[in-house]
């Protein structure tokens, strides 16, 4: 039976090969293990195999895992849609939020971040393919939101995140990823803290890395298919 550790080795090899093909370094890519719907034991196994960054979508489930695994050195990333009435527990428990899509959410996260914790790392979610069913700002709206976020005292704007339309061809996916990278590079000229492009998942991490991803969000390729009925 293939273990989580074996899966992580396979994903790490994919990252290594992708960075080599792109003329990049493997250490420039953070492997973010998407552990939503997976039990704390699975997170422990991935942590034992060397991973330190874990992404969660569902708040209550995530907090239970964060509290039960508080003795481990883990950076917790919130990567799900975020409603304004859920910002306080996110601000209190997470190290990163990838899905900031409006100033109201950013302001609440900053206001509710405990003063004894470092600033919360945030990414702006970009709806790069203008899908009606997805959250995120348009590429044209990124600059204004970034300017506003950088003025908030308890947040650090790190970059952009996207979830492109999965039904696109590989060349179309590459263009979507490329557009987010260009937008990030434009932000870097104004904001010194920008260093992150969160894009790419199990099925398209090679394309994302080729187009500039610095964080790839991998769930299925590490933990297997998710059991949503277990929530």
N, C-alpha and C positions, 0 to 999 in steps of 0.2 A: 504493500500500500504506500502510495506516494505521500510524503509528509509535507507539512507547511515549510519546514526547513529546506526540503528538496525543491519545492516550488519557488522559494526565495532565491535559491541558487540559479534556477532556470531564468527567472526574471532578471536577476543581476547580470547573467550572461547576455541576455537580450539587450540590456542597457549598455553593457560594455561593447558589444558589437555595433550597436546603433551610434554610440559616441565615436567609435573608431571610424565608421563610415562617414560621419559628419565632420570629422576633424576636430572633435571635442574630447574632453577628459571625463571619464566616468565619475570622478569625484565632484564634478560640476552639477551632477544630477542628484536630487534628493528623491529617494523612493518612499512615497507616502502610502502606507498600507491602509486600504479602506476596509475598516473592520465593522462597518454597520451590519447589524443583525447577527454578528458572530459573537460567541460567548467570550468571557474574560480568559478562559483557558486558551483559546486560539490566539488572543493577543499576547498572552504569556509565552506561547510557543514561538511566535514571530519575534518577540523581544529577545528570547534566548538565542534565536538565530541571528541576532545582530541588528534588528530594526529598532529605531527609536521614534519614528514619526508615524502617528496613526490618525486616520480621518474618520469622523462620525457624522451621520446625518440626522439621527433621531435623538432629540435632546435628553429625554428621561433615561432611555437606554444608555446613552453615552455617560451621563453623570453617574449612574450606578457602576459602570466599568471604571471610570476615572477614580471614584472613591475606593473601590475594591482593589485597585492596582496602584494606589498612591505611593506604595513603597518602591515602585519601579521608576527608573529615569525615562520618562516618556514625554514627548512633545505632542500635545493633543490639538488637532486641527478640526474646526467645525466647517463642514463642506456642504451642508444642506441649506435649503431655503430658510431664511430667518425672518420671523415675524416680530413686530415691535414689542409684543408682550412676552417674548422669550429672550430678550437681549440680556437681562440681568444674569441669569444662570450661565449664559455663554460667556459674558464678561468676567464672571467669577471663576470659571473652571477651565477655560481653554487658553492656549498659547497663541493660536492663529485662528482667524476667520477668513475664509476664501470667498464668501458670498455676499459681500457688501454691495448693494445695488442702489442705495439712495442715502441722502445725507441724514435723514431722520434716524435710520438704523445706526449709522456711524456715530452720530451725536450721542445716542443712548448708550452705545457700547463704551464710549469714552467717559461719559458721566458715571456709568455704573462699574467701571473698572476699579477694583479695590486699590487703595493707595499704596499698599505694601507689595503689590505685584508690579513687575515691569510693564511698560506699555504693551498693549495688545497688538500683535502683528496682523495686518489686514491686507486683503487683496480686493480689488474691485472686480465684480463679476461682469463680464462683457457678453452680451447676447450677439455674438459675432455674425450669426446667420439670420438674425431678425426673426426668430421663431416665436410665434404668438404664445406657445405653451411654456416658454422658458423665461426665467427671470434674467435680469441683467440690463445694463445700460447699452446704448449704441456706441459705436466707436467715436462718433461725434460728441457724445456727452461725457466721455472719459475725462477730458482735460479739466472741465469745470468741477467735476466731483472730486478729482484728485486734489485740486487746489484747496477745496474746502476741507477735505479730510486732513491734509497736512497741517491745518491750523488747530486741530483738536489735540488737547494736551496729553491724553492717555492712550493714543493710538500711534502706531508707526506704519505708514503706508509702504508696503513692500513691493507691490506690483499688480499684475492683472491675472485673472482666471477666466477660463472659458470652457464650455461644454458644446462643441460644435454639433451640427446635425449629423447623426451617425449614419444616415442613409446616403450620404454623399460618396462619390468616388474617391479614391486615394488622392487624385490630383486636386479635387475640390477641397478635401480635408486639408491638404498641404496649403492651399491658398488661404483657408480660414485661419490656420495656425500662423501663417506668415503675417497676416493682417494684425493679429494680436501682438506678435513680436515687434512689428513696426511701431505700433502704438506704445508699447513699453519703452522702446528706444527713444521715442519722442519725449515721454515723461522723464526719462533719465536725464535729459538735458536741463530740466527744471528742478528735479527733486533728488537729492543725494541718497535717499534711503531706498530707492527703487532698485531691486536686484532680482526680482522673482517673476517667472512666467509659469503659472500653474495650469498645465494642459497636457493631455494625453492619458489614456486609460489602457486597460489590458489589451484591447484589440488594435490600438493605433499608436502605441508608445514610440515605435520607431519613427513614424512620420512626425510626431510631435517633437522628438529630440532633434531630428534633422532640421526642423524649423525654429528651434531655439528654446524649447521647454527647459526649465530648471527644476521643476517638481512634476513628477508623473504620479498620478493617483491610481493605484493598482489594487483591485479587490479580488475579482474572480480568479485571476492567474496565481494569486497567493493562497486564498482561502477556499476556493471552489465556489460553486453557485450558491447564491444566498437563499435562505429559507425565510421568506417574509412572514410566514404564518407563525414564526417563533417570537415575533415582536410582542 
